[in-house]
Amino acid sequence: MKIPEEKIKVNLRIHPNINAKRAIDFWSKITKIPKEKFGISTQISRVSQRKRPKNSLPYGTLKLFAHSLQNFTTSKVGSRG
């Protein structure tokens, strides 16, 4: 599926102990999306609090938005590094 770059937005969700620059470098390399397209949310999920080790998602999770007036698509991708 071809999506024009100007239609793509990326939100990176990371734990406070994660290095944001390293996480953006990782996801930018994997997705080939420019680093300038990334927004960051630092958060701790209430559901998983104290249930998982802090390093179980070393690069956080990525939420990718592709939008247009005709349609809206959201995908979630997680990585364990």
MODELLER restraints for C-alpha pairs under 7 A, 6 or more apart:
rsr = mdl.restraints
at = mdl.atoms
rsr.add(forms.Gaussian(group=physical.xy_distance, feature=features.Distance(at['CA:7:A'], at['CA:66:A']), mean=5.44, stdev=0.5))
rsr.add(forms.Gaussian(group=physical.xy_distance, feature=features.Distance(at['CA:7:A'], at['CA:67:A']), mean=5.44, stdev=0.5))
rsr.add(forms.Gaussian(group=physical.xy_distance, feature=features.Distance(at['CA:7:A'], at['CA:68:A']), mean=6.66, stdev=0.5))
rsr.add(forms.Gaussian(group=physical.xy_distance, feature=features.Distance(at['CA:8:A'], at['CA:65:A']), mean=5.65, stdev=0.5))
rsr.add(forms.Gaussian(group=physical.xy_distance, feature=features.Distance(at['CA:8:A'], at['CA:66:A']), mean=4.63, stdev=0.5))
rsr.add(forms.Gaussian(group=physical.xy_distance, feature=features.Distance(at['CA:8:A'], at['CA:67:A']), mean=6.76, stdev=0.5))
rsr.add(forms.Gaussian(group=physical.xy_distance, feature=features.Distance(at['CA:9:A'], at['CA:37:A']), mean=5.89, stdev=0.5))
rsr.add(forms.Gaussian(group=physical.xy_distance, feature=features.Distance(at['CA:9:A'], at['CA:38:A']), mean=6.93, stdev=0.5))
rsr.add(forms.Gaussian(group=physical.xy_distance, feature=features.Distance(at['CA:9:A'], at['CA:64:A']), mean=6.07, stdev=0.5))
rsr.add(forms.Gaussian(group=physical.xy_distance, feature=features.Distance(at['CA:9:A'], at['CA:65:A']), mean=5.04, stdev=0.5))
rsr.add(forms.Gaussian(group=physical.xy_distance, feature=features.Distance(at['CA:9:A'], at['CA:66:A']), mean=6.50, stdev=0.5))
rsr.add(forms.Gaussian(group=physical.xy_distance, feature=features.Distance(at['CA:10:A'], at['CA:37:A']), mean=6.04, stdev=0.5))
rsr.add(forms.Gaussian(group=physical.xy_distance, feature=features.Distance(at['CA:10:A'], at['CA:38:A']), mean=4.93, stdev=0.5))
rsr.add(forms.Gaussian(group=physical.xy_distance, feature=features.Distance(at['CA:10:A'], at['CA:39:A']), mean=6.16, stdev=0.5))
rsr.add(forms.Gaussian(group=physical.xy_distance, feature=features.Distance(at['CA:10:A'], at['CA:63:A']), mean=5.81, stdev=0.5))
rsr.add(forms.Gaussian(group=physical.xy_distance, feature=features.Distance(at['CA:10:A'], at['CA:64:A']), mean=4.68, stdev=0.5))
rsr.add(forms.Gaussian(group=physical.xy_distance, feature=features.Distance(at['CA:10:A'], at['CA:65:A']), mean=6.08, stdev=0.5))
rsr.add(forms.Gaussian(group=physical.xy_distance, feature=features.Distance(at['CA:11:A'], at['CA:38:A']), mean=5.76, stdev=0.5))
rsr.add(forms.Gaussian(group=physical.xy_distance, feature=features.Distance(at['CA:11:A'], at['CA:39:A']), mean=4.76, stdev=0.5))
rsr.add(forms.Gaussian(group=physical.xy_distance, feature=features.Distance(at['CA:11:A'], at['CA:40:A']), mean=5.66, stdev=0.5))
rsr.add(forms.Gaussian(group=physical.xy_distance, feature=features.Distance(at['CA:11:A'], at['CA:62:A']), mean=5.94, stdev=0.5))
rsr.add(forms.Gaussian(group=physical.xy_distance, feature=features.Distance(at['CA:11:A'], at['CA:63:A']), mean=5.03, stdev=0.5))
rsr.add(forms.Gaussian(group=physical.xy_distance, feature=features.Distance(at['CA:11:A'], at['CA:64:A']), mean=6.43, stdev=0.5))
rsr.add(forms.Gaussian(group=physical.xy_distance, feature=features.Distance(at['CA:12:A'], at['CA:38:A']), mean=6.72, stdev=0.5))
rsr.add(forms.Gaussian(group=physical.xy_distance, feature=features.Distance(at['CA:12:A'], at['CA:39:A']), mean=6.04, stdev=0.5))
rsr.add(forms.Gaussian(group=physical.xy_distance, feature=features.Distance(at['CA:12:A'], at['CA:40:A']), mean=4.76, stdev=0.5))
rsr.add(forms.Gaussian(group=physical.xy_distance, feature=features.Distance(at['CA:12:A'], at['CA:41:A']), mean=6.13, stdev=0.5))
rsr.add(forms.Gaussian(group=physical.xy_distance, feature=features.Distance(at['CA:12:A'], at['CA:60:A']), mean=6.70, stdev=0.5))
rsr.add(forms.Gaussian(group=physical.xy_distance, feature=features.Distance(at['CA:12:A'], at['CA:61:A']), mean=5.88, stdev=0.5))
rsr.add(forms.Gaussian(group=physical.xy_distance, feature=features.Distance(at['CA:12:A'], at['CA:62:A']), mean=4.71, stdev=0.5))
rsr.add(forms.Gaussian(group=physical.xy_distance, feature=features.Distance(at['CA:12:A'], at['CA:63:A']), mean=6.24, stdev=0.5))
rsr.add(forms.Gaussian(group=physical.xy_distance, feature=features.Distance(at['CA:13:A'], at['CA:40:A']), mean=5.90, stdev=0.5))
rsr.add(forms.Gaussian(group=physical.xy_distance, feature=features.Distance(at['CA:13:A'], at['CA:41:A']), mean=4.78, stdev=0.5))
rsr.add(forms.Gaussian(group=physical.xy_distance, feature=features.Distance(at['CA:13:A'], at['CA:42:A']), mean=5.80, stdev=0.5))
rsr.add(forms.Gaussian(group=physical.xy_distance, feature=features.Distance(at['CA:13:A'], at['CA:43:A']), mean=6.76, stdev=0.5))
rsr.add(forms.Gaussian(group=physical.xy_distance, feature=features.Distance(at['CA:13:A'], at['CA:60:A']), mean=5.47, stdev=0.5))
rsr.add(forms.Gaussian(group=physical.xy_distance, feature=features.Distance(at['CA:13:A'], at['CA:61:A']), mean=5.28, stdev=0.5))
rsr.add(forms.Gaussian(group=physical.xy_distance, feature=features.Distance(at['CA:13:A'], at['CA:62:A']), mean=6.34, stdev=0.5))
rsr.add(forms.Gaussian(group=physical.xy_distance, feature=features.Distance(at['CA:14:A'], at['CA:41:A']), mean=6.32, stdev=0.5))
rsr.add(forms.Gaussian(group=physical.xy_distance, feature=features.Distance(at['CA:14:A'], at['CA:42:A']), mean=4.97, stdev=0.5))
rsr.add(forms.Gaussian(group=physical.xy_distance, feature=features.Distance(at['CA:14:A'], at['CA:43:A']), mean=6.18, stdev=0.5))
rsr.add(forms.Gaussian(group=physical.xy_distance, feature=features.Distance(at['CA:14:A'], at['CA:59:A']), mean=6.96, stdev=0.5))
rsr.add(forms.Gaussian(group=physical.xy_distance, feature=features.Distance(at['CA:14:A'], at['CA:60:A']), mean=4.39, stdev=0.5))
rsr.add(forms.Gaussian(group=physical.xy_distance, feature=features.Distance(at['CA:14:A'], at['CA:61:A']), mean=6.67, stdev=0.5))
rsr.add(forms.Gaussian(group=physical.xy_distance, feature=features.Distance(at['CA:15:A'], at['CA:42:A']), mean=5.60, stdev=0.5))
rsr.add(forms.Gaussian(group=physical.xy_distance, feature=features.Distance(at['CA:15:A'], at['CA:43:A']), mean=5.46, stdev=0.5))
rsr.add(forms.Gaussian(group=physical.xy_distance, feature=features.Distance(at['CA:15:A'], at['CA:44:A']), mean=5.87, stdev=0.5))
rsr.add(forms.Gaussian(group=physical.xy_distance, feature=features.Distance(at['CA:15:A'], at['CA:60:A']), mean=6.78, stdev=0.5))
rsr.add(forms.Gaussian(group=physical.xy_distance, feature=features.Distance(at['CA:16:A'], at['CA:42:A']), mean=5.77, stdev=0.5))
rsr.add(forms.Gaussian(group=physical.xy_distance, feature=features.Distance(at['CA:16:A'], at['CA:43:A']), mean=6.67, stdev=0.5))
rsr.add(forms.Gaussian(group=physical.xy_distance, feature=features.Distance(at['CA:18:A'], at['CA:58:A']), mean=6.62, stdev=0.5))
rsr.add(forms.Gaussian(group=physical.xy_distance, feature=features.Distance(at['CA:18:A'], at['CA:59:A']), mean=6.99, stdev=0.5))
rsr.add(forms.Gaussian(group=physical.xy_distance, feature=features.Distance(at['CA:23:A'], at['CA:59:A']), mean=4.62, stdev=0.5))
rsr.add(forms.Gaussian(group=physical.xy_distance, feature=features.Distance(at['CA:23:A'], at['CA:60:A']), mean=6.93, stdev=0.5))
rsr.add(forms.Gaussian(group=physical.xy_distance, feature=features.Distance(at['CA:24:A'], at['CA:35:A']), mean=6.49, stdev=0.5))
rsr.add(forms.Gaussian(group=physical.xy_distance, feature=features.Distance(at['CA:28:A'], at['CA:34:A']), mean=6.06, stdev=0.5))
rsr.add(forms.Gaussian(group=physical.xy_distance, feature=features.Distance(at['CA:28:A'], at['CA:35:A']), mean=5.87, stdev=0.5))
rsr.add(forms.Gaussian(group=physical.xy_distance, feature=features.Distance(at['CA:56:A'], at['CA:80:A']), mean=6.32, stdev=0.5))
rsr.add(forms.Gaussian(group=physical.xy_distance, feature=features.Distance(at['CA:57:A'], at['CA:79:A']), mean=6.28, stdev=0.5))
rsr.add(forms.Gaussian(group=physical.xy_distance, feature=features.Distance(at['CA:57:A'], at['CA:80:A']), mean=4.95, stdev=0.5))
rsr.add(forms.Gaussian(group=physical.xy_distance, feature=features.Distance(at['CA:58:A'], at['CA:80:A']), mean=6.44, stdev=0.5))
rsr.add(forms.Gaussian(group=physical.xy_distance, feature=features.Distance(at['CA:58:A'], at['CA:81:A']), mean=6.30, stdev=0.5))
rsr.add(forms.Gaussian(group=physical.xy_distance, feature=features.Distance(at['CA:59:A'], at['CA:79:A']), mean=6.96, stdev=0.5))
rsr.add(forms.Gaussian(group=physical.xy_distance, feature=features.Distance(at['CA:59:A'], at['CA:81:A']), mean=6.81, stdev=0.5))
rsr.add(forms.Gaussian(group=physical.xy_distance, feature=features.Distance(at['CA:61:A'], at['CA:77:A']), mean=6.23, stdev=0.5))
rsr.add(forms.Gaussian(group=physical.xy_distance, feature=features.Distance(at['CA:61:A'], at['CA:78:A']), mean=4.75, stdev=0.5))
rsr.add(forms.Gaussian(group=physical.xy_distance, feature=features.Distance(at['CA:61:A'], at['CA:79:A']), mean=6.66, stdev=0.5))
rsr.add(forms.Gaussian(group=physical.xy_distance, feature=features.Distance(at['CA:62:A'], at['CA:76:A']), mean=6.11, stdev=0.5))
rsr.add(forms.Gaussian(group=physical.xy_distance, feature=features.Distance(at['CA:62:A'], at['CA:77:A']), mean=5.48, stdev=0.5))
rsr.add(forms.Gaussian(group=physical.xy_distance, feature=features.Distance(at['CA:62:A'], at['CA:78:A']), mean=6.35, stdev=0.5))
rsr.add(forms.Gaussian(group=physical.xy_distance, feature=features.Distance(at['CA:63:A'], at['CA:75:A']), mean=6.14, stdev=0.5))
rsr.add(forms.Gaussian(group=physical.xy_distance, feature=features.Distance(at['CA:63:A'], at['CA:76:A']), mean=4.88, stdev=0.5))
rsr.add(forms.Gaussian(group=physical.xy_distance, feature=features.Distance(at['CA:63:A'], at['CA:77:A']), mean=6.61, stdev=0.5))
rsr.add(forms.Gaussian(group=physical.xy_distance, feature=features.Distance(at['CA:64:A'], at['CA:74:A']), mean=5.97, stdev=0.5))
rsr.add(forms.Gaussian(group=physical.xy_distance, feature=features.Distance(at['CA:64:A'], at['CA:75:A']), mean=5.51, stdev=0.5))
rsr.add(forms.Gaussian(group=physical.xy_distance, feature=features.Distance(at['CA:64:A'], at['CA:76:A']), mean=6.48, stdev=0.5))
rsr.add(forms.Gaussian(group=physical.xy_distance, feature=features.Distance(at['CA:65:A'], at['CA:73:A']), mean=6.24, stdev=0.5))
rsr.add(forms.Gaussian(group=physical.xy_distance, feature=features.Distance(at['CA:65:A'], at['CA:74:A']), mean=5.02, stdev=0.5))
rsr.add(forms.Gaussian(group=physical.xy_distance, feature=features.Distance(at['CA:65:A'], at['CA:75:A']), mean=6.91, stdev=0.5))
rsr.add(forms.Gaussian(group=physical.xy_distance, feature=features.Distance(at['CA:66:A'], at['CA:72:A']), mean=6.28, stdev=0.5))
rsr.add(forms.Gaussian(group=physical.xy_distance, feature=features.Distance(at['CA:66:A'], at['CA:73:A']), mean=5.52, stdev=0.5))
rsr.add(forms.Gaussian(group=physical.xy_distance, feature=features.Distance(at['CA:66:A'], at['CA:74:A']), mean=6.63, stdev=0.5))
rsr.add(forms.Gaussian(group=physical.xy_distance, feature=features.Distance(at['CA:67:A'], at['CA:73:A']), mean=6.42, stdev=0.5))
